[in-house]
Amino acid sequence: MKVLVPVKRVIDFNIKPRVKADGTGVETAGVKMSMNPFDEIAVEEAVRLKEKGIATEIVAVSIGVQQAQDTLRTALAMGADRAILVLTDVAVEPLGVAKVLKALVAKESPDLVILGKQAIDDDMNATGQMLAGLLGWSQGTFASKIEIADGRAVVTREIDGGLETVSLALPAIVTADLRLNEPRYASLPNIMKARKKPMETVAPGDLGVDVTPRLTTLSVAEPPTRKAGVKVESAADLVARLRNEAKVI
C-alpha cells in the first residue's frame, strides 16, 4: 500500500509570529521554520503503518519555495521513502494545494493520503476536505486512531461530543489530529541517510495546475494588547463594574 503524506513548511511553533512593518503579512525573513506539527504527526502515522507491514512506500510532498526541501528532508529522516517538491514562490491557498495534490494522486496512485488536519500558520482546516471532494474519495477528518484491514480504514475521529468511529473504503483521505500519536525524533544516522533518498522537483504547471491566489490580504495587524486586571473590594463593586464599565450584565 502506498501512502502519500503532504507536509507544509511553517514558522516554528515555538516562535512568536511578528507582523511586517507595512502590515502586508507575517514576517518570515530570518525566522526559524519547521514542519507543520500536524503534518509531522501524519508522517509518523505513515511510518508506523510501514513498520507494521501495512504500508510499502511513503511519499512525502511539499508545495512551496526551495527551502521546503529542508521540511521534506525531515520527513525522509523520519522514515519516508522519497519526496516530491512542487516548487513555487506563490503563497498557495488550500484549493490550489488540493488541486496540486489531486494531480499528484493521479500520478502516484496512492491508496491512502494522510495529512495534518490544519496548518498552524493560517488554521484553514480545509485542504483535506477539498482534496476528498475533488477526488470523490471517502474521508476521515480529525483522526485520533487509524486501523487498516481488509481494504478499509477504520478511523476514530475527535468531535465536539467525544469520539466517532467511521469505516472508510480505500483509497481514502485522513487528516491527523493531535492525539493520533507522538512523532519521533529523527536520529543522526537517519538524517544522514535522508540526504541520499530521492527528491523530485516539479512545477505546478508541469501538473497542469494554476495556483494563482484567489484571495487578497488587505492588512495584517497584531491583536490588541490586553488591559491589566484590577482588584475589587467587594462583590457589589464587581457587579457595578460589570454593569457600568464592561456592560456585560
N, C-alpha and C positions, 0 to 999 in steps of 0.2 A: 504494500500500500504506500503510495506516495503522498507526502504531506507538504503543503505549501504554507509558509509562515511569513506574512508581511511584517516588517519591523520599521519603526519610524525614528528618525534622529530628532531629539528634542533637547531643550535646556535641562540639564541635570536636576533631578527633583530636590537636591539639597541646596540649590542656588535660588535665591530670591530674584524673580524677574524684575527688570527695570525698563521703564518706558523710555523710548528715544526722546531726545530733547525737542524734536519737531512734532512729536505726538503722532507719528505715522505708523508706529508699531512697537514691538518689544525689542530691546537691544540684544543682539546675538554676537556682535563682534567682541572677541576676546573672552567669551563666556564659555564655561565648560559645558560640553554637550555629551549626551549619552543615549542609550536605547530607551525608548518609552517603557516604563515599568510594566505595564500590562502586556506589551509585546514580549518582554523578557519572560513573563510567565507563560505566554503562548509557546515560545521556543522551548522552554523547559518541559512543557507537557508533550510536545512533539518528540523530544529526546527520550522522555520516559516511555512513550509508545514504541520507539525503536528498540529501547533496552528490553522491553517485554516481548520483542519479536513480532510486533503487530505492524509497525511502520518499517518500510525497507529503505526509503530515501526521504530526506528532509531538504527542501529547497527554501532558502531564506530570500526574501525580496525586499528591496527598499526603493523608494522613489524620492529623488532629491538631488542635492549638489554632490560634487565629487567627494566631499568629506564624509558622506554617508557610507563610504567604503569601510570606515572605522566601525560603524554600527554593524555592518554585515560581518566584519571580521570577528566581532564579539559573538555573533550568532554562530559562526563557524567554530569558534573556540569552545562554545558550549556544547556543540555536537552536530550542528547542521552539516550536510554533506557538500553542498555547493551554494552559490549565491548569484543573484541577478540584481544589478543596479540599473534602474531606469533613470537615466541622467537628465536632469532638467533644472534650470535656475528659477523656474516659476514656482510660486507657492501653490501647490496643488490642493484643490479643495476635495472634500470627501467624494463627491460624484466623479470627479476626474480620477481619483485614486481607484474607485470601484471599477471604472471603465478600463483603466490600465490592468487591474488585476483580472478582470474578465478576459482580456486579451491574453494574458499570461496563462490563465487557466486553460484556454483553448489550445495554447502552445504546449503546455506541460502535462495536461490531463491528470491532475491530482485527484485523489479520492477524498481528501479532506483538506479544508483550509482553516487554520487556526490563527486568529489574530486577537490583539487586545481589544477589550470592549470599547475603549476610547483612548485618545491621546491626551496627555496631561497639559499640552500647550493650548489646545483650543476646546477640549472637552466636548467635541461634536457628538460622539457616540452615534455615528451614522454609517460609517464605511461598511461594516459587516452586513448590516441590514440591506444597504443599497446593493452590495455585491450579490447577496442571495436573491434579491429581486431581479437583477439583471440576468442572472444565470437560471433563475427558476428552480433553485435548489432549496432543500429544507434547511432550516437554521435553528441553532440553539444558542441564545444570547445569555450573557452574564453567567457563564458556566463555572460552577464550583467543584464539579466532578464529571469526568468523561470515562465511559467504558465502551469499548469497541468489541462487538461479537456478531457473528452471523450476518455480516453485511449491513449492520446497523450501528448507530452511535446512540447510546443512552446517556443523556446529558441531564445533570441536576442543575437547575437554574436558581439564582438568587432573585427573589421577587419581594415586593413590599410586604406581603403577608407571611413570608417564610421561604420555603423551598418548593420548587415544582420540578417534576421529572418528566422529560419528554423523550420519545424514541424516534430517531431520525433515520430515514433511509439514506445510505451513502450513494453518491457523493453529497457532502453537506458542508455548511459553514458553521463554525463555532467561534464565539467570542469569549475570551478568558476574563474572569473576574478575579478579584484579589485573593480569594481563599482557595483557588484551584490548586496551587502548590507554592513552594518556596524555591525560587530559582537558585541554581548552584553558582558558585564562583568558578570561573574558568581557570584551570590550572596552567602553570607556566608551560609545561610540555604541550598542552592542547593549544595554547596561544601560538606557540612556535609552529605547530602542525597546521594551524589555520592559515598561515601565510602561503602554504603550498596548495591549499584547496582551491578549486576553480571558481572564478568570479567572472561572470559575463556582464558586459555593459551594453545597454541598448538605449535608444531614444524613444520617447512617446510616439513620434512619427513612424518609427520602424514597426510599431504595433498597430498603426492606423488609428491612434487616439489623439484627440485635440484636448489639451489640458489647460487651455486659456481660462483664467478665472472668470467666474460669473458674478462674483460679489466684489464690492468696492468698500474698503475700510475708510470711513470718513475721519475718524480720530480715535486715538487710544489715550486714556488718562488713568493715573493712579487712583485707587479708591480713596474716598475722603478719610482723613485721619479721625480716629475715634476720640471723642471727648473724654477727659478723665472723669472717673466716678466721684461721687460726693457721699458723705455720710449724713444721715438724717437723725434727728434727735428722738423721733417717736413715730409710731405708726400713722398718726394723724398727719404729721409732716410729710411722710412718704405719700399718703393718699393725696394730699394737696398738691405735691409736685407732679404726681402722675396725672392729676386732673388739669392743673393750670399751665404746667410747663411742657410735659410730654404729650398731653392731650390724648391719652390712650384710654381714659375712663371718663 
